[in-house]
Amino acid sequence: MVEPCIQVQQLTKKFSKRTVLQNISLDIPHAKITGLLGPSGAGKTTLIKLIAGMDTPDRGKIHVLSTKMPSLNIVKRLGYMAQSDALYTELTAYDNLDFFAQLYGLKGKTKKQRINEVMELVDLTSDLRKKVSKYSGGMKRRLSLAIALVHQPEVLLLDEPTVGIDPVLRQSIWSELELLSKQGTTIIVTTHVMDEAEKCHQLAMLRDGEIIAFDTPNQLMKATEKSSIEDAFLYYGGAKA
Ligand SMILES: Nc1ncnc2c1ncn2[C@@H]1O[C@H](COP(=O)(O)OP(=O)(O)OP(=O)(O)O)[C@@H](O)[C@H]1O
């Protein structure tokens, strides 16, 4: 049997006395796009951060690429895009990308080529030399995505990657995610947007720190006899995401 790319086992996370993730278990296969869908405060960011190794669970275990998290050993194999942009605003976009690309071990021609490729992908080529402090919110989001992609990670963890991005570019980003997953990248993406949720190969629906359903979008709609993911989600007792 092929081991899942990401294994979450009986995970519990508390902040002070408040339990925000409750006994979560998930097996996430390789080379699929898995969506985490849930209303604000459901625990999506907390879960993706734990998977990325940015925080530690109170109970349970997470393995990514057969490595117990958190672990520095696989940092280079992961791409993580946080919900709030972590950018050096006094530097240009190029310098930001250059900094992260070097951290990930890219050098010389390959580094330059990758920087150009990812900036083209997020449609920022003409703003490559602009200071990030002059970027709009949507441009910063796109640059953060470019940074998460620059080292061609095997696992991509994206926390609301398309917030503030216009519909046309959003579509092209989703086409790229689809292509990356076809090429073998495992992708987890949190979203509030229902039409994005439908594009995921499988969806974990979260509510109040618990997984209320985990299946393909089609199966979720079929099982609930609903014609949209939003209605299926409401059926399972989720508030409006
Ligand atoms: N560092 C922290 N300290 C205390 N409470 C926290 C912390 N981080 C998150 N929480 C709480 O944990 C719960 C889950 O938050 P989380 O950010 O994971 O939700 P979310 O589903 O990602 O929400 P959103 O869609 O609004 O981003 C919330 O009630 C939040 O207030």
The ligand as a MOL file (V3000), in Angstrom:
LIG
                    3D

  0  0  0     0  0            999 V3000
M  V30 BEGIN CTAB
M  V30 COUNTS 31 33 0 0 0
M  V30 BEGIN ATOM
M  V30 1 N -2.3460 31.9690 18.4550 0
M  V30 2 C -3.5950 31.8620 18.8620 0
M  V30 3 N -3.9490 32.1060 20.1450 0
M  V30 4 C -5.2120 31.9700 20.5760 0
M  V30 5 N -6.2470 31.5920 19.7930 0
M  V30 6 C -5.9770 31.3350 18.5100 0
M  V30 7 C -4.6510 31.4680 17.9660 0
M  V30 8 N -4.7010 31.1330 16.6520 0
M  V30 9 C -5.9970 30.8350 16.3780 0
M  V30 10 N -6.7630 30.9420 17.4810 0
M  V30 11 C -8.2110 30.6500 17.5850 0
M  V30 12 O -8.4090 29.3620 17.0570 0
M  V30 13 C -9.6340 29.2940 16.3310 0
M  V30 14 C -9.3360 28.7690 14.9330 0
M  V30 15 O -8.6120 29.7750 14.2180 0
M  V30 16 P -8.1010 29.5590 12.7270 0
M  V30 17 O -7.3400 30.7740 12.3450 0
M  V30 18 O -7.4190 28.2500 12.6360 0
M  V30 19 O -9.4900 29.4920 11.9230 0
M  V30 20 P -9.7450 29.5510 10.3630 0
M  V30 21 O -10.7070 28.4630 10.0570 0
M  V30 22 O -8.4820 29.5530 9.6190 0
M  V30 23 O -10.4620 30.9700 10.2240 0
M  V30 24 P -10.3940 32.0420 9.0070 0
M  V30 25 O -11.1380 31.4270 7.8720 0
M  V30 26 O -11.0970 33.2270 9.5750 0
M  V30 27 O -8.9560 32.2890 8.7120 0
M  V30 28 C -10.2080 30.6960 16.3470 0
M  V30 29 O -11.2000 30.7410 17.3330 0
M  V30 30 C -9.0360 31.5760 16.7000 0
M  V30 31 O -9.4730 32.7080 17.4240 0
M  V30 END ATOM
M  V30 BEGIN BOND
M  V30 1 1 1 2
M  V30 2 1 2 3
M  V30 3 2 2 7
M  V30 4 2 3 4
M  V30 5 1 4 5
M  V30 6 2 5 6
M  V30 7 1 6 7
M  V30 8 1 6 10
M  V30 9 1 7 8
M  V30 10 2 8 9
M  V30 11 1 9 10
M  V30 12 1 10 11
M  V30 13 1 11 12
M  V30 14 1 11 30
M  V30 15 1 12 13
M  V30 16 1 13 14
M  V30 17 1 13 28
M  V30 18 1 14 15
M  V30 19 1 15 16
M  V30 20 2 16 17
M  V30 21 1 16 18
M  V30 22 1 16 19
M  V30 23 1 19 20
M  V30 24 2 20 21
M  V30 25 1 20 22
M  V30 26 1 20 23
M  V30 27 1 23 24
M  V30 28 2 24 25
M  V30 29 1 24 26
M  V30 30 1 24 27
M  V30 31 1 28 29
M  V30 32 1 28 30
M  V30 33 1 30 31
M  V30 END BOND
M  V30 END CTAB
M  END
